[in-house]
Amino acid sequence: MRYIVFALLGVLIFASCKQEDSASDNQTATSGVNQSSTSLDWMSINDLDKLDMAGKKGVLVDVYTDWCGYCKIMDKHTFTDPEVVAYLKENYHLIKFNAEQKESVEFDGRLYEWKPSGKKGYNSLARNMLEGQMSYPSIVYYNEDKIKIIAVPGYKKPAQLLSDIERVQKLPM
């Protein structure tokens, strides 16, 4: 009997999540908002060294892994929030970096390679950016001269991310 109750609960939870996603999709489709204005244009980590910094924007690197649930939630909710999207588009070059990518990355005159470790391994650039604190998601901030300011670990809701950005911008460089 207990198994039946758990199975029914699972079905109800799944159905309500699907319904919520569907309602959200319908609201977005019918709201008349230009989809391109509510989405971010992420670059690859390989573009970091090639960025033209003439626009005086900083760099925000979203360090994630494929298996990280909170990384996916941030992608779905935080990085689609209209206020977050508008602010990031205006003030940052945006980079997505899978910390476990096996392809080598050249940055700042160094070659960073994948290192086997645990079940998945990591790219040594991620270890460098995160100063060995391999926590996902993490946001790494660079100033307009591509000098790292700080790495901030953890899931962030939209208001939390905007608050973090405000604090980062007040840090001495």
N, C-alpha and C positions, 0 to 999 in steps of 0.2 A: 504494500500500500504506500509506504514511504517513497518508493521509487517512482510510482505513478504521480504522486504529488510533485516531486522534484521535476519530473519530465514535463508536467503541465506548466509548472512555473517557468521552466526554460522556454517553452513554446510561447507563453504569454510575453515574456521579456523580449524574446526575439521579434515577435510580432509588433510590439510597441516601438522597438528600436527602428524597425523597417518603416513603420508608419511615420515616425518622427523624421527619418531621412527623406521619405517621400514628400512629406509636407514641407520640409525645408527646401527640397529641390523645386517643388512647385512654386513656393514663395519667391525663390530666386528667379525662376523663369518668368513669373508674371509681374515682378516688381518694376520692370522697365529699366533696371540698372544695367548699364553697359558692363558685361562680364569682364572685359579687359581692365576696367577701372577698379574692379574688386579682386583682381588676382595679381600676384607678384611675378616678376620675371627673374627667376633665379639663374645664376651662372654656375658653371662647373668650377671646382677647386682648381682646375688647370688654367682657368682664366685669371686667377688671383694675381699672378706675377705679371700678367699682360695688361692689367687695368690701366686705363688712361685716367689719372687722378686730377686732371685739369679742372673738373667740375667742383672741386673742394668738398666732395662727399666723403664720408667715412666708409668703412667696409664692415659689414655684419656677416659673420660666417655661422651658419646653422650646422653644427656638428651632430650627426645622427647615425643610427644604424638601421638596417632593414627590419630587425626584430623588435625594435623599441616601440612599445605601445604608446608611450607618452609623446614620442616624436610624431607619430601619426595623428594623435589628437591635436597637437600644436599645429600641424599642417592643415588639419580640417577646420579648426575653430579659431586659433590665435592668428595664424597667417592669412586668414580670409576676413578678419574683422575690418570693416571699412576704415576705421580710424587708424588702425595699425598699418594697413595697406597704404593709405595716403601718406602717413608720416615716413614710412620706410622708403617708399618710392622717391620722395623728395630729398631725403637726407642720407641714404646709404646705397652703396653698391651691394648687391645681395648674392651670397655664395652659399650653395649647398655642398656639404662635404660628408660623404659616407666614411666614417672613421675606420671601417673595415675594408675599404677598397684595396684591391690587390695591385692596381696599376700604380706605378711610380708617379710622384708629383715633384716637379721642380719649382722651388720657391726661394727667392732671395739668394740665388747662387748656390743652393744646395739641392741635392736629390734625396727625396724622402721615399723610402721603400716599405713594402708590406713586411711585417714581422710575424712569424707564427707565435701564437700565444693562446693558451686555453683552447676553447672550441673553435674560435673564429679567427683570431689574430687581429692585427691592427696596422694601419698605416702610420709610420713613424712621425709624419707631420701632425697627425691627430695627437699623438703623445706629446709632441713639442708644444702645440697650441694649448693643450689642456694641462700642461705642466705635470704630466703623469697622472692626473686625476681623471681617469677614464669614466666619465659620467655622462649619460645621454638622456635627454638632449642637453646640449650646452651651446651657448651663444658666445662667440669670440668677437670682440670689438677691436677694430683697427682705426687709427686716425687717418686723415687725408694723406699722410706721408707713408702709409702702410706700416706704421709702428704699432705693435700690439699694445692695447690699453689694458684689457682685462678679459678673462674668460669667466662666464657666469653659468654655472651648471643648474639644471633642473627645469621641469615643466613650468611654463608661464601662461597664465590666462592673459587676455589682451591688456587689461589694466595693469597687471603686474609687469608685462613686458615694457609697456610705455613708461612705467615708473622706473624700471631698471635703466632704460635708455636715458631718462632724465638724470639719474644719479651718475651714470657713466660719463655723460657730457660735462658734469661738474668736476670730474676727477682731474687733478693736475697732470699735464702731459709732459 
